[in-house]
């Protein structure tokens, strides 16, 4: 995997260097021809391209020094991807006017005889595409299988997915399960439908992470969770209304609504935020013996960073089309119902043991969260 990643990055850099000498300034003027609304709308579609860095977080259990290495890995990976994506996009649109690009093979179009006229570059483009798909699939299967292990340990998935191989300590059943799910998803007749569903699910997950961080760093996690939910819903509704109504007045009203929803997070929940080594108040958790926040890496500028994360992600959610919302809501409802049935059946068999294990899992998850 490391070798393939190096090959892929080298090919991207080679394409950028080759294309720089064939960039036409007029193709980049104006730089945002469709306006910023189009940029934000496209962001909700391409955001899935930036999800590879979460594999670093999922690999924390197999990292030598996760408190140091995971934050560095996430930031460096995200920054590297952003620089490569932006550089390649600028060069590509500089060679070929953006309206003339072939969506199925934009790089091949840019380097054909009618534009950059570097036909031998197609060999590197093809190799890079194959290697890139391989590394993305490999990384996705690796990260998702570790995610299944965590869900199985907490009782969300069957315990069989948490089993490790005796010698290699690899989650074999989780890996097989992820491969099966990936195989089923590959049968989806419409790739754009699957892409929209993955995008809205990813953005929603990032929103939940930001809300969870707000709760973990607050002295009143329940109240903060309610405020975070209110903020996210307000942003989605306000931005959707501003798009529908249009005009400066609608935008001002949306901004005021978002600010009004964010104020309680600052004034009520973070007048005296929690610090490393400090536990929650017992009446807020309803669980005895909650561990203190561990030392190590902590997200800086809380609650500013997670609040901005909730606002930005909720705005991107409002950019997703209604069909994606309907599919996402339907699948989420099915998952919640299935989990409720599973818990109900287990409660009938072992009510006391299940309740104790569930509380222990929830307490441990909250205690180690960042």
Steps between C-alpha positions, in 0.01 A plus 500: 500500500782741583666427166175558310438828682848626410445401135164675494635823649797502260267459202277785619805725547628402154166590341495835681855583390435397139176694486634826646668596173171455310275708727315783326428800720173578322361162609537605864337840458262551672626262764151421636284529187183347649516690831557379854157338521616247244823444695312421822252280314785302345669467840217281626569266206880478505542491879521121492839540331634634829390208718822299479652670804244338731682171436784644709264547794354151459852358517568661840493164678784374280711815534814507715430843651142596405482815711782649293489314169125503422456882507816544292386235253153650461622857448785408264279267296224757465743778407680281244173394334375859488820627334501219242129537419514877464822494293368236263163676462662837418733347243219297347267797462791711375568257215138441399206738557295350780186473286692287243637244746389142454346389834584135425872563427602863564875434522506306172312788336749756633807319366366395160626647172240780499625651827828424682600251227694265729363161391755296696364652823191283459702196609580664831140618535368146452752356746418769753127432466542126561741549790279771647190280494698216660631713789158659562329160516774352719496794741121504513478128579770533765341798674143375479588159645653670807185708528292180502718367781422806713128468433508131587681566828231751596224255415368680191609213272521128585803410712637277226624812317726584797691170481868520411722247330717316750836569335463817297235666722312603185119532520428231241121490535476880493715510187286235330186690605630826356591326176149355476337838555733660243408227252129563550545876461688443174178355356330839531372585150561875536844611612380859551227378739756311707733800495228734628411257778862460607552876496202582720592218738857624526399862563247389761767291675737799511221712648439242772873489580507878548191480722655217700814706556287784634338259748831346609654837581198642678404475867138449391512240222124444480419867469785556258381211285157661477654834403723333237198324349308828496793674331529235228127499425496880494787517250338245267160673511644853477729428206228306318258791552758751379548296182126473444415866568818660367607857551710675761219513758467121504875459544506751789211323672677165459824637649316655795318172567827304497673747734202495736511120509877498568495751787377250767794272426742777594307664783347200677711194431849651480512771761737264683603218261647171611875461504724193455485276806158627609184284519134583441257584774323179602151645464567576135610149403276273705797263519732461796874510467532673164869522419667837460598630160833339407813702445654533156372666184198725543312685232598868536263797514200311635214584458587724201640220279221243556228768473643611165515132405131455579409815305706412190391136489136586562520751216639230272213274605258765379674488161420129458196434282171380646531153348823443694323618817212256446733204440719592795201540733354168386823306553560670836149407613554137400831486689346654814205260491730200449720608792196556723370151420844352572524675837144403588566132431822504701331682788249220525775242532746681730355833616744573784816388320413681177415823678824491697710426193327774301562759771862389529551526124338845484701622799827372357429654159424839653802485729754439223343735245685811398 
